[in-house]
Amino acid sequence: MDPINILVWIIVGAIAGWLASLVMGTNASQGLLTDIIVGIIGGFLGGWLLDALDIGGGVTGLNIGSILTAFLGAVVLLALLRLIRGTARV
């Protein structure tokens, strides 16, 4: 993996993690590093979920499809973390 790909993953992860934290209401408790980590893990999770649903998808570069895939996975990840921690609001 070359440095450009790493930079793209960081940028996509930061954008997706930040958007997911806004949607899930965790923005105040998350910093930039957490947003990046959540977004990168969300990219893997979102790609896996879309592939499992036979929709296809994945993080393929700095484009809207990659950001949406990572965002979807990041939202799912934050929801799962909220469920595990028992902080789910009904």
C-alpha positions in Angstrom: 0.0 0.0 0.0 1.5 3.3 -1.1 1.4 6.6 0.9 -1.3 8.0 -1.3 -3.7 5.1 -0.5 -3.0 5.5 3.2 -3.8 9.2 2.9 -7.1 8.5 1.0 -8.1 6.0 3.7 -7.4 8.6 6.4 -9.4 11.3 4.5 -12.3 9.0 3.8 -12.3 7.7 7.3 -12.3 11.2 8.8 -15.2 12.4 6.7 -17.3 9.2 7.2 -16.5 9.0 10.9 -17.4 12.6 11.5 -20.6 12.4 9.5 -21.6 9.2 11.4 -20.8 10.8 14.8 -23.1 13.7 13.9 -25.9 11.3 12.9 -25.4 9.1 16.0 -25.0 12.0 18.4 -21.5 11.1 19.5 -19.7 14.1 18.0 -19.2 15.8 21.3 -17.4 12.8 22.8 -15.3 12.0 19.7 -12.1 13.6 18.5 -10.5 13.6 15.1 -8.5 10.4 15.7 -11.6 8.6 16.9 -13.5 9.8 13.8 -10.7 8.5 11.6 -10.6 5.1 13.3 -14.4 4.7 13.2 -14.5 5.8 9.6 -11.8 3.3 8.5 -13.3 0.4 10.4 -16.7 1.6 9.0 -15.2 1.3 5.5 -14.4 -2.3 6.0 -17.7 -3.0 7.7 -19.7 -1.1 5.1 -17.9 -2.9 2.2 -18.5 -6.2 3.9 -22.2 -5.5 4.5 -22.8 -4.2 0.9 -21.0 -7.2 -0.5 -23.0 -9.6 1.7 -26.2 -8.0 0.4 -24.9 -8.4 -3.1 -25.1 -4.7 -3.8 -21.4 -4.4 -4.2 -19.4 -1.6 -2.7 -16.2 -0.8 -1.1 -13.8 2.0 -0.5 -12.1 2.4 -3.9 -10.6 5.8 -3.6 -11.6 9.4 -2.7 -15.1 9.5 -4.2 -18.7 9.8 -3.0 -19.3 6.0 -3.2 -16.4 5.3 -0.9 -17.5 7.9 1.6 -21.1 6.6 1.6 -19.9 3.0 2.1 -17.6 4.0 5.0 -20.4 6.2 6.4 -22.9 3.3 6.4 -20.4 1.0 8.1 -19.5 3.7 10.7 -23.1 4.3 11.6 -23.6 0.5 12.0 -20.4 0.4 14.1 -21.5 3.2 16.4 -24.9 1.7 16.8 -23.4 -1.6 17.8 -21.1 0.1 20.3 -24.0 1.9 21.7 -26.0 -1.3 22.0 -23.0 -3.2 23.7 -22.4 -0.3 26.1 -26.1 -0.2 27.0 -26.5 3.5 26.2 -29.1 3.0 23.5 -31.9 5.6 23.6 -35.4 4.5 22.7 
